Amino acid sequence: MKELFNQLSYGLSPNEITNKTKQIIRELSTCEIIKFYKNKYYLKDGFTFGKIDISSNGTGFLQCFDANFKKDLIIENKNLKGANYADIVVAKLLPIKKKRASAKVVLILKRAHETSLVITQKYGQAILGVNIQTGLTCALKASQKSLKSLPLGAILKIENHNNNITEVVGHIDDEFVDEKISLALYNKNSIFDTLCENEARAYGDFVDASMYPQRKDLRNLNFCTIDPIDAKDFDDAIFYDKNEHAIYIAIADVSSYVHAYSAIDKEARNRGFSIYFPHIAIPMLPRALSENICSLKPNEDRLAFCFKISLDSNNEVIKEELFEAIINSKRRFNYDEVDQYLSTLENLNQINWLYDLFKITQNLRKKRLKNACEFKTQELRMQLDEHNKLKNTYLENDTPSHNLIEDCMLLANKAAAKLIEIGIYRNHLNPDYKKIDQLLADLSSLSIDVSPKNNIIELFKNIQDLADELNMRPEIDKLLIKAQKKALYASQNAGHFGLGFDKYTHFTSPIRRYSDLLLHRLLKAKINNDEKMFNYLLLNIESTCEELSILEREADKVSWDFMDRKFARWANENIGKKFKAVVVENQSLLQVKLNDEIKGALVTIIGSKANLLENVEIQITQVDIISAKIFGKITQFLKSERILNV
C-alpha cells in the first residue's frame, strides 16, 4: 500500500495498474479520493494513506505513509468508520482546530485482520465484548440470552465488520487457551486445510533417486545436520571436502514440492514464516513436508539445492557453484553435542572433517568481523510443565557450534545474493542519526562517554570495548541493537549494515521462511536461463517483499505474546512477592525485566524513577491476565550489585 500511495502521489499510469490494485483504484475513484488527469491517476489534495493505531480510550492515531507528516494524525473514535488496530486506511484531513492535526477515515483499504478476539464481561445487566488487543468495548451480534449462557471470561472470535461471533475460542482461566489467543490475535492458523494436507502427503515418505538422473548425486559425501536438540525440521546440511578445500551447504529443496500458486504455496505465502512457541512449532508448511519429505533427515535420500564454496589457501572464496542435488545426511547432531566434540576432539570417523571446518569458519568469522559487529546477545528460553504452566526460564548463549553453522549459512546467503540483480534481498540499512544521538545520551547516563564518529561500525566497536572493561557487554549490546533499524525484505539490494555485506539475502531456510522458498524458485529460473519464468516469478515482487517483512514481525509478535501470557499467569500467582530486576526502559514509561529465579518478564513500574540498566528489587502489585501486562513498584535499589544477562 505504501508503494501504491507513492505512485498516486506522483501519477499512476493505467498500464501500471496490476490485477491486485485494480479493485482498489476502482474504489478510490468511486469515493472521489483520486482524480484522472492527463492520462494518470493522482491522489486528491487533503487525503492521505496510513496505518491505524488505537489507544485504550478509543482514540485513533494514523501513522501516515506521507513522510511530510512527522507526527501521527489524531482520529477521534467517532471518525474511525469501523477501522481497527493496524488497518490500512485512506483518511481525509480535517480543518485544524487544535495544535495537533486530525483526520477522519473515509475508506478502509486493507484490514489487518478480518477478525478480532474479545472476552465477555458484564456491564450492568448486559454482556459485552472487550477487545483483548485494544481494550475497547463492543456490543456483540448475539442475543443476551445466548451470551449469558456462556461463563464470563469466555474468549470469542468476532468478525470486525459486524461483530458477529464466529468461534468460541475458550476461557481465560484455561492455561491451554494462551496458544489460541496468541495465534488468533494475529490471524494465524495452526491447522492446514484438507487440500493442503492431501497435496503434501501425495509426495510420499521417500525419494527415489532414479527419478532424478539430472541431479548431482552427492549421497557418497558425509553430510551432517546441526540443529537444536528438539528440532523436527532440518533445513540445512553441511560437508567439508578437505582435498578440494570446498564447503558444501545443502538446503532442503522445498521448491521441488511446493510449486508457485499451488494450494500449499498460497497457504505458505499467507503464513510467511513458521511460528515457534516454547512447547510446539506452528509450521509454514504441512508437517508431511516440513518434518518428512523435505526435511534432511539422517540416512534418508533427500532432494537438495546446494552451494559448493571453493576456497584458496587463505580461505578466500574463489568459486561458488549452485546446483540441484541428492544427498544422504550421515548424522544428525545437536548444538550441545558438537560443542562437546569441539572441546574433546573425539574421533567422529567419517565426520572428522568437522574439526577442520570449524577452524576455517573461525578464520572466516575473524575476517568478517573486521567490517561488522559481533553482538553478545542471549536468547530467552521458556519451559512449560504438563499443565502448560510456566516452569522455568533460562538464557541461551551463542556457542562455537552456533557460530560454525552461522558462518556456513552466511557463505551460502551471500553467494545467493550475487546471482540476482532483482528479486528478494535481505536489507539492513544504516542507523539514523537520531537513534545514534539517543544511544549516546543513554550511554552517557551510564558514564560511558564516546566521541561520535562518521563510521558507525567503528563507533559501535569503541562502545563495546568500553562495555567489556565495565563488564556490561550483554546489556550494552542490547542498546546497540535497539539503536539500529530492522532488517527488511526488498526487491532491490541496499546492503546489510549489521553483517557488513554489500549484498545479502535469505537462502538457507525454505522450510520455515517463504522468502527463501521464493528465492529458490528465482535462482532455479536463473541457472536454467529461463527468463520467462524468472520474470513471471517477479510479478508484484515489491509488494510481496513488503508483506513478508510484515509477516515476519507478526510471527515474532505471536511468540512474544504467548510468552507474555505465561509470564502474566505466573506473576498473578506471585503478587506481593519481590524479585530482582534491571531497568530496560525509562523514557516514556519505566519498565524492568526480571532477572531472578524467573528471567525476562517485563514489568511496568508505577510511581518511581530509575536509571537505565539500574539494578532494582521490585514487588509485583498487579497483573492483567487479559492484556498480559504485569505492574509493580520498586522496593529497593541494588546499586552495589552487578546483575548480568538482561
matplotlib code that plots the C-alpha trace (Angstrom):
import matplotlib.pyplot as plt

x = [0.0, 2.9, 4.1, 0.6, 0.5, 3.8, 2.6, -0.6, 1.4, 3.5, 1.0, -0.1, -0.5, -3.3, -0.8, 1.0, -2.2, -1.8, -4.6, -4.1, -4.6, -7.4, -10.2, -8.6, -8.2, -11.9, -12.9, -10.7, -12.2, -15.8, -15.1, -13.6, -10.3, -8.3, -8.6, -7.7, -5.6, -3.5, -3.8, -2.6, -4.3, -3.4, -4.3, -6.5, -5.3, -6.4, -6.2, -3.5, -2.9, -1.7, -1.9, -4.2, -3.2, -5.9, -5.4, -7.2, -9.6, -10.7, -8.8, -7.2, -3.7, -2.8, 0.8, 0.9, 2.8, 3.4, 6.8, 5.7, 3.6, 6.2, 3.6, 0.6, -2.7, -5.4, -8.7, -11.5, -13.4, -16.5, -14.4, -12.8, -15.6, -15.1, -11.4, -9.5, -5.9, -3.3, -5.8, -4.6, -6.9, -7.5, -8.1, -9.3, -7.6, -9.9, -9.6, -7.0, -8.8, -6.1, -2.3, -2.3, -3.5, -6.5, -8.4, -11.3, -11.3, -13.1, -12.1, -10.6, -8.1, -6.9, -7.9, -5.0, -7.3, -10.8, -11.5, -10.8, -10.7, -13.0, -13.6, -17.1, -17.6, -20.7, -21.6, -24.7, -27.1, -25.6, -22.9, -20.4, -17.2, -13.9, -11.3, -8.3, -5.8, -7.3, -9.4, -12.4, -15.9, -18.3, -21.9, -21.8, -24.1, -25.8, -28.8, -28.1, -29.7, -27.1, -24.3, -25.4, -25.3, -21.5, -19.3, -18.0, -14.4, -15.2, -12.9, -14.7, -13.6, -15.7, -15.9, -14.6, -17.2, -20.3, -19.2, -20.7, -19.3, -17.6, -15.9, -15.8, -12.1, -12.0, -11.9, -9.4, -8.8, -7.6, -3.8, -4.1, -6.1, -3.0, -1.7, -5.1, -5.2, -1.7, -2.4, -5.9, -4.7, -2.6, -5.0, -2.7, -3.8, -2.3, -4.4, -3.9, -7.0, -7.6, -6.5, -3.1, -2.6, -3.6, -1.3, 1.6, 1.1, 0.9, 4.7, 5.2, 7.9, 11.0, 13.0, 13.5, 16.9, 16.3, 13.7, 16.3, 19.1, 19.8, 20.7, 24.2, 24.4, 26.2, 25.0, 28.5, 29.5, 29.4, 26.9, 25.6, 23.0, 23.5, 20.3, 18.7, 18.1, 14.3, 14.3, 12.0, 12.6, 16.1, 16.7, 20.4, 23.2, 27.0, 30.1, 33.7, 35.9, 39.5, 41.1, 39.1, 39.1, 35.4, 32.4, 29.1, 25.9, 22.9, 19.5, 16.2, 14.8, 11.3, 10.6, 10.6, 7.5, 5.8, 5.0, 4.0, 0.3, -0.5, -2.7, 0.3, 2.1, -0.9, -1.1, 2.7, 2.6, -0.2, 1.7, 5.1, 7.0, 6.9, 6.0, 7.8, 6.3, 8.3, 6.4, 5.5, 6.2, 3.4, 5.0, 4.7, 4.3, 2.3, 4.3, 4.2, 6.6, 8.4, 9.1, 9.3, 10.0, 11.6, 13.5, 17.1, 16.7, 19.7, 20.2, 17.4, 17.9, 16.7, 16.5, 18.7, 19.6, 23.3, 26.2, 29.7, 32.0, 35.7, 38.4, 42.0, 44.9, 44.0, 40.3, 39.2, 36.2, 37.4, 34.4, 30.7, 28.7, 24.9, 23.2, 20.3, 21.5, 20.5, 22.2, 22.0, 22.9, 25.0, 24.4, 22.1, 23.9, 22.5, 24.4, 25.4, 26.9, 29.0, 30.2, 31.4, 33.1, 34.9, 36.2, 37.2, 38.1, 36.6, 37.0, 33.9, 35.2, 33.6, 32.6, 36.1, 36.1, 34.0, 37.1, 38.9, 35.7, 35.5, 39.0, 38.1, 34.9, 36.7, 39.1, 36.2, 34.4, 37.5, 37.8, 34.1, 34.0, 36.6, 33.8, 30.9, 30.0, 29.5, 26.7, 26.8, 23.1, 21.2, 18.0, 15.4, 14.1, 11.0, 10.0, 6.4, 5.1, 2.5, -0.3, 1.1, 2.2, 5.5, 8.1, 11.4, 13.3, 16.9, 19.2, 20.9, 24.2, 25.7, 28.3, 31.1, 28.7, 26.2, 29.0, 30.1, 26.7, 26.1, 29.2, 28.5, 24.9, 26.3, 28.5, 25.5, 23.3, 26.0, 26.7, 22.9, 22.6, 25.3, 23.3, 20.3, 20.0, 16.4, 14.4, 14.4, 17.1, 17.6, 18.5, 19.7, 20.1, 22.5, 21.1, 19.7, 21.5, 18.5, 18.8, 22.6, 22.2, 19.7, 22.2, 25.0, 22.7, 21.8, 25.4, 26.3, 23.8, 25.8, 29.1, 30.1, 31.2, 32.2, 33.0, 30.7, 32.2, 31.2, 32.0, 29.2, 30.8, 33.9, 31.8, 30.0, 33.3, 34.6, 31.5, 31.8, 35.4, 34.4, 31.5, 33.9, 36.0, 33.0, 31.7, 28.5, 28.8, 25.4, 23.4, 25.2, 24.9, 21.1, 21.3, 23.3, 20.8, 17.9, 19.7, 19.6, 16.9, 15.1, 16.2, 13.7, 13.0, 13.1, 13.3, 16.3, 19.6, 20.6, 23.3, 23.4, 24.8, 24.9, 26.8, 28.9, 27.9, 27.3, 24.7, 22.8, 19.7, 18.0, 18.6, 19.1, 15.6, 12.9, 11.0, 10.3, 10.7, 8.7, 11.3, 13.9, 11.4, 10.7, 14.4, 15.0, 12.5, 14.1, 17.6, 16.4, 15.0, 18.3, 20.6, 18.3, 18.3, 14.5, 14.0, 10.2, 9.8, 12.1, 10.0, 6.8, 8.0, 8.9, 5.3, 4.3, 7.7, 7.9, 4.6, 5.5, 8.7, 6.7, 4.2, 6.9, 8.5, 5.2, 4.5, 8.0, 7.3, 3.9, 5.4, 7.7, 4.9, 2.9, 5.8, 6.4, 2.7, 2.5, 5.5, 4.0, 0.8, 2.8, 4.7, 1.4, -0.1, 3.0, 3.1, -0.6, 0.3, 3.2, 1.5, 3.2, 6.5, 9.8, 12.2, 15.5, 15.2, 17.0, 15.7, 15.3, 13.2, 13.0, 11.8, 8.0, 7.5, 9.6, 9.9, 12.1, 12.9, 13.1, 16.4, 15.8, 14.5, 12.4, 14.1, 12.8, 9.3, 8.6, 7.1, 5.8, 6.7, 4.3, 5.3, 9.1, 12.1, 15.3, 18.3, 18.7, 20.2, 20.0, 19.6, 16.5, 14.3, 10.6, 7.4, 4.6, 1.5, -1.0, -1.5, -3.9, -4.2, -6.3, -3.8, -0.8, 0.6, 2.5, 2.7, 5.0, 6.8, 10.5, 11.2, 15.0, 17.8, 20.7, 23.4, 26.2, 25.2, 26.1, 23.3, 24.2, 22.1, 19.3]
y = [0.0, 2.3, 1.7, 2.5, 5.7, 6.8, 6.0, 8.0, 10.9, 11.3, 9.9, 6.3, 5.3, 2.9, 0.4, 0.4, -0.9, -4.5, -7.1, -6.7, -3.0, -2.8, -3.1, -0.6, 2.0, 1.5, 2.1, 5.2, 6.6, 5.9, 7.6, 10.6, 10.2, 10.1, 12.0, 11.2, 13.9, 13.8, 10.1, 9.4, 8.8, 11.2, 11.4, 14.4, 17.1, 16.6, 12.8, 10.5, 6.8, 5.3, 2.6, 2.9, 2.6, 2.8, 3.7, 2.1, 5.1, 4.5, 7.4, 6.5, 7.6, 7.5, 6.7, 8.3, 6.9, 10.5, 11.5, 15.1, 14.2, 13.9, 13.2, 10.7, 12.3, 12.1, 10.4, 10.6, 7.4, 8.7, 9.2, 5.7, 4.4, 0.9, 0.8, -1.5, -1.7, -1.9, -1.5, 0.5, 3.3, 6.5, 9.5, 13.0, 15.8, 17.9, 21.7, 22.4, 23.4, 22.3, 22.2, 18.5, 17.7, 15.5, 13.4, 11.1, 7.7, 7.7, 4.2, 1.1, -0.2, -3.3, -4.8, -6.1, -8.8, -9.9, -10.9, -9.8, -11.5, -10.3, -11.5, -11.4, -9.1, -7.9, -4.2, -3.6, -6.2, -6.6, -8.9, -7.1, -8.0, -6.3, -6.4, -8.2, -6.1, -2.6, -2.8, -1.3, -2.5, -3.6, -4.9, -8.4, -9.7, -12.3, -12.3, -11.5, -14.9, -16.8, -14.6, -15.2, -19.0, -18.6, -18.2, -14.7, -14.6, -16.6, -15.8, -15.2, -14.6, -12.0, -10.5, -7.0, -5.5, -6.6, -8.1, -11.4, -14.3, -16.9, -19.1, -19.7, -20.0, -21.0, -19.4, -17.0, -19.3, -22.1, -22.3, -24.0, -21.1, -18.9, -20.5, -20.0, -16.4, -15.5, -17.1, -15.6, -12.0, -12.0, -14.1, -17.1, -20.7, -23.8, -26.1, -26.8, -27.5, -30.9, -29.8, -28.7, -31.9, -34.2, -32.3, -32.6, -36.3, -37.1, -36.8, -39.9, -40.6, -41.3, -40.1, -42.4, -41.3, -43.0, -40.4, -37.6, -38.5, -34.8, -34.0, -34.3, -37.4, -36.4, -39.3, -40.6, -37.4, -37.4, -34.6, -33.9, -31.6, -29.5, -28.2, -27.5, -30.7, -30.5, -29.6, -31.6, -29.9, -29.9, -27.2, -27.4, -30.0, -29.3, -31.1, -30.1, -31.7, -31.4, -32.4, -29.8, -27.2, -26.8, -26.3, -27.9, -26.2, -28.3, -26.8, -28.7, -28.4, -27.3, -25.7, -29.1, -29.9, -26.6, -25.1, -21.5, -20.8, -24.3, -24.8, -25.3, -22.3, -20.0, -21.1, -20.8, -17.3, -16.3, -17.6, -16.3, -17.9, -20.8, -19.7, -21.0, -21.5, -23.0, -26.2, -26.5, -25.1, -23.9, -24.7, -22.7, -26.0, -29.1, -31.5, -34.1, -31.8, -29.8, -32.8, -35.5, -35.5, -32.0, -32.4, -33.5, -36.4, -38.7, -41.8, -40.8, -39.7, -36.2, -33.5, -30.5, -27.2, -27.0, -24.5, -25.6, -22.9, -23.3, -21.6, -20.7, -21.3, -18.0, -19.1, -16.5, -17.6, -18.3, -20.2, -20.5, -23.2, -23.7, -26.9, -29.3, -32.4, -35.6, -36.1, -38.5, -37.0, -39.4, -38.0, -35.6, -33.6, -31.1, -28.0, -29.3, -32.4, -30.5, -28.1, -31.1, -32.7, -29.4, -29.4, -33.0, -33.7, -37.1, -39.3, -38.8, -41.2, -40.1, -36.7, -35.8, -33.1, -31.1, -30.1, -28.7, -26.9, -25.3, -23.8, -22.4, -20.8, -19.3, -17.7, -16.6, -15.1, -13.1, -11.6, -10.8, -9.0, -6.5, -4.7, -5.8, -6.0, -9.1, -8.8, -11.0, -11.3, -14.1, -15.8, -16.2, -19.7, -20.8, -24.3, -25.3, -28.2, -30.8, -28.3, -25.6, -23.5, -21.7, -24.0, -22.3, -19.7, -19.5, -17.5, -19.3, -18.0, -18.5, -21.2, -22.4, -24.8, -22.0, -19.9, -22.7, -23.2, -19.4, -18.7, -21.6, -20.2, -16.7, -18.0, -19.5, -16.5, -14.1, -16.3, -16.5, -12.6, -12.3, -14.3, -11.9, -8.2, -8.0, -10.5, -10.7, -9.2, -9.0, -5.4, -3.8, 0.0, 2.1, 3.5, 7.1, 9.7, 10.4, 6.9, 7.3, 10.5, 8.8, 5.9, 8.2, 10.0, 6.7, 5.7, 9.0, 8.4, 5.2, 7.1, 5.7, 8.7, 8.1, 10.6, 10.4, 9.0, 9.0, 5.3, 3.8, 0.3, 1.8, 3.7, 0.5, -1.3, 1.5, 1.3, -2.5, -2.2, 0.1, -2.2, -5.1, -3.1, -2.4, -6.0, -4.7, -6.2, -8.1, -5.1, -2.5, -4.8, -4.7, -0.9, -1.1, -3.4, -1.1, 1.8, 0.0, -0.3, -3.5, -5.7, -5.9, -7.8, -5.8, -6.5, -4.2, -4.6, -1.9, -3.9, -5.3, -2.9, -5.4, -8.1, -5.7, -7.2, -5.3, -7.8, -10.3, -12.5, -15.4, -18.8, -21.3, -21.9, -22.6, -24.9, -22.1, -18.8, -18.1, -15.6, -18.4, -20.6, -17.7, -17.1, -20.8, -20.5, -17.4, -19.0, -22.1, -20.0, -18.1, -21.1, -22.7, -19.5, -19.4, -15.7, -16.1, -18.0, -15.6, -12.6, -14.4, -15.0, -11.3, -10.2, -7.9, -8.7, -5.4, -5.8, -9.4, -8.3, -5.7, -8.2, -10.7, -8.1, -7.5, -11.3, -11.7, -9.1, -10.7, -14.2, -12.7, -10.9, -14.1, -15.8, -12.8, -12.5, -16.2, -15.8, -12.6, -14.5, -17.2, -14.6, -12.8, -16.0, -16.8, -13.2, -13.4, -16.3, -14.2, -10.9, -9.3, -11.2, -9.4, -10.1, -8.7, -6.9, -4.4, -1.3, -1.6, 1.4, 4.8, 7.2, 7.4, 4.9, 2.9, -0.8, -3.5, -7.1, -9.8, -11.3, -13.7, -17.3, -16.3, -14.2, -12.0, -11.0, -7.3, -5.3, -1.8, 0.2, 2.8, 5.8, 5.6, 6.8, 4.9, 5.0, 2.8, -0.6, 0.1, -3.0, -2.9, -5.1, -4.9, -6.1, -7.4, -5.4, -6.0, -8.3, -8.0, -11.6, -10.4, -8.0, -10.0, -7.0, -7.0, -4.0, -3.4, -1.0, -0.6, -1.6, -1.3, 0.0, -2.5, -0.1, -2.2, -5.4, -6.3, -8.3, -9.5, -11.1, -8.7]
z = [0.0, 0.7, -2.9, -4.2, -2.2, -3.7, -7.2, -6.8, -5.3, -8.5, -11.0, -11.8, -15.5, -16.3, -17.7, -14.3, -12.5, -11.5, -11.1, -7.4, -7.3, -10.0, -7.4, -5.1, -7.9, -8.7, -5.1, -4.7, -7.9, -6.8, -3.4, -5.3, -3.5, -6.7, -10.0, -13.6, -15.1, -18.3, -18.6, -15.0, -11.6, -8.8, -5.1, -4.5, -2.0, 1.5, 1.5, 2.8, 3.4, 6.6, 9.3, 12.3, 15.9, 18.6, 22.3, 25.2, 25.3, 21.7, 20.1, 16.8, 15.6, 11.9, 11.0, 7.6, 4.6, 3.6, 5.0, 5.3, 8.4, 11.1, 13.8, 13.8, 12.9, 15.6, 14.6, 17.1, 17.8, 16.0, 12.9, 12.7, 10.5, 11.9, 11.4, 13.8, 15.0, 12.2, 9.4, 6.4, 5.5, 3.5, 5.7, 4.9, 6.7, 9.0, 9.5, 12.2, 15.4, 17.8, 17.7, 16.6, 13.1, 12.9, 10.2, 9.6, 8.0, 4.6, 3.3, 4.8, 2.1, 3.9, 7.2, 9.2, 10.4, 9.4, 12.9, 16.5, 19.9, 22.7, 26.2, 27.7, 30.6, 32.4, 32.4, 34.4, 33.2, 29.7, 28.5, 26.2, 24.5, 25.4, 22.6, 24.0, 21.9, 22.3, 25.5, 23.6, 24.5, 21.8, 21.5, 20.1, 17.4, 19.6, 22.0, 25.6, 26.4, 24.4, 25.8, 29.4, 28.8, 28.4, 31.5, 32.0, 30.7, 27.5, 24.6, 21.4, 17.8, 16.1, 12.6, 12.5, 10.1, 12.0, 15.5, 14.5, 16.7, 14.6, 17.2, 21.0, 21.5, 25.1, 28.6, 30.1, 33.1, 30.9, 30.6, 27.3, 25.7, 25.6, 22.4, 20.7, 21.8, 20.6, 17.2, 16.8, 17.7, 14.6, 12.5, 12.4, 11.9, 13.3, 11.1, 7.3, 5.2, 3.7, 0.2, 1.6, 3.7, 0.8, -1.6, 0.9, 1.6, -2.1, -2.3, 0.0, 2.5, 0.4, -2.5, -5.5, -6.8, -10.2, -10.9, -10.8, -13.2, -14.0, -10.4, -8.9, -6.8, -3.6, -1.5, -1.1, 0.7, 4.5, 5.1, 8.6, 10.2, 13.3, 15.0, 18.4, 20.4, 19.9, 16.2, 13.9, 10.6, 9.1, 6.5, 6.1, 5.9, 5.6, 4.4, 4.0, 1.4, 2.6, -0.7, -2.7, 0.2, -0.5, 1.7, 0.6, 2.0, 1.1, 1.7, 1.6, -1.9, -0.9, -4.3, -5.9, -3.8, -3.3, -6.7, -7.3, -6.9, -5.6, -2.6, -0.3, -1.8, -1.2, 2.4, 2.9, 1.4, 3.8, 6.8, 5.6, 8.4, 10.9, 14.5, 17.5, 20.9, 23.8, 23.5, 19.9, 16.4, 14.1, 10.7, 7.5, 5.6, 6.4, 8.6, 5.9, 4.1, 6.9, 9.1, 6.5, 2.7, 2.6, 5.9, 5.6, 8.0, 8.7, 6.5, 4.1, 0.4, 0.1, -2.7, -2.0, -3.6, -2.9, -2.9, -3.3, -2.0, -3.0, -1.0, -1.6, 0.9, 2.6, 3.0, 0.4, -1.7, -5.3, -6.7, -5.9, -7.7, -7.3, -8.4, -7.7, -5.9, -4.0, -0.6, 2.2, 5.6, 7.6, 11.1, 12.9, 15.6, 18.2, 19.2, 22.6, 21.1, 18.7, 21.4, 23.4, 20.4, 19.5, 23.1, 23.4, 19.7, 19.9, 16.9, 14.7, 12.0, 8.7, 10.2, 11.4, 8.7, 11.2, 13.1, 10.0, 9.0, 12.5, 12.1, 8.7, 9.9, 12.8, 10.3, 8.1, 11.1, 12.2, 8.7, 8.5, 11.9, 10.7, 8.9, 11.2, 14.8, 16.9, 19.4, 22.5, 22.9, 24.7, 23.7, 26.4, 26.5, 28.4, 29.7, 30.4, 32.5, 31.5, 32.5, 30.2, 33.1, 33.3, 34.8, 34.1, 32.0, 31.0, 28.8, 25.9, 24.6, 21.1, 21.3, 18.9, 17.2, 16.6, 15.1, 12.9, 11.3, 11.1, 9.1, 6.7, 6.2, 5.7, 2.9, 1.1, 1.6, 0.4, -2.6, -3.5, -3.4, -6.0, -8.5, -8.8, -9.7, -8.7, -6.6, -2.9, -0.7, 3.0, 3.6, 6.8, 6.4, 8.4, 11.7, 11.5, 13.5, 15.8, 17.2, 17.4, 19.4, 21.8, 22.1, 23.1, 25.6, 27.2, 27.4, 28.9, 31.7, 32.4, 32.5, 29.1, 27.1, 23.5, 20.8, 17.8, 14.6, 11.0, 10.8, 12.9, 13.0, 14.4, 16.9, 18.0, 18.4, 20.6, 22.7, 23.0, 24.1, 27.0, 27.8, 28.1, 30.5, 32.7, 32.5, 30.8, 27.3, 27.1, 28.4, 26.1, 23.1, 23.6, 23.5, 20.3, 18.6, 19.8, 18.0, 14.7, 12.1, 11.5, 8.6, 5.8, 2.6, -0.6, -4.4, -4.8, -3.0, -0.3, 1.6, 5.1, 7.7, 10.6, 8.7, 6.8, 3.4, 0.2, -0.9, 1.3, 1.0, 2.8, 1.0, 3.8, 5.5, 2.9, 5.2, 7.7, 5.6, 2.4, 1.4, 0.9, -1.0, -3.4, -3.8, -4.6, -7.5, -8.8, -8.7, -10.4, -13.2, -13.3, -13.5, -16.1, -18.2, -18.0, -18.4, -18.9, -15.6, -13.8, -14.9, -14.1, -10.5, -10.2, -10.6, -7.7, -6.1, -4.3, -2.5, -1.8, 0.0, 1.9, 3.0, 4.1, 6.3, 8.0, 8.3, 9.9, 12.5, 13.2, 13.7, 16.3, 18.0, 18.2, 20.0, 22.3, 23.1, 24.2, 26.5, 27.9, 28.7, 30.5, 32.5, 33.4, 34.7, 36.8, 38.1, 39.1, 41.4, 42.8, 43.6, 46.6, 46.2, 45.5, 42.7, 41.3, 38.1, 35.8, 34.2, 30.4, 29.6, 31.3, 28.6, 28.2, 31.0, 33.4, 32.6, 34.1, 33.2, 35.9, 36.4, 39.3, 39.5, 36.5, 33.9, 31.1, 32.3, 31.5, 34.4, 34.2, 37.3, 38.7, 40.7, 40.5, 38.6, 37.9, 35.6, 32.6, 33.4, 37.1, 39.3, 41.5, 43.6, 42.6, 44.1, 41.8, 42.6, 39.9, 36.8, 33.9, 32.6, 29.6, 28.2, 29.6, 31.5, 34.8, 37.1, 40.1, 42.3, 43.2, 46.8, 46.7, 44.6, 44.3, 43.3, 44.7, 42.9, 39.3, 37.6, 34.1, 31.4, 30.9]

ax = plt.figure().add_subplot(projection="3d")
ax.plot(x, y, z, "-o")
ax.set_aspect("equal")
plt.show()
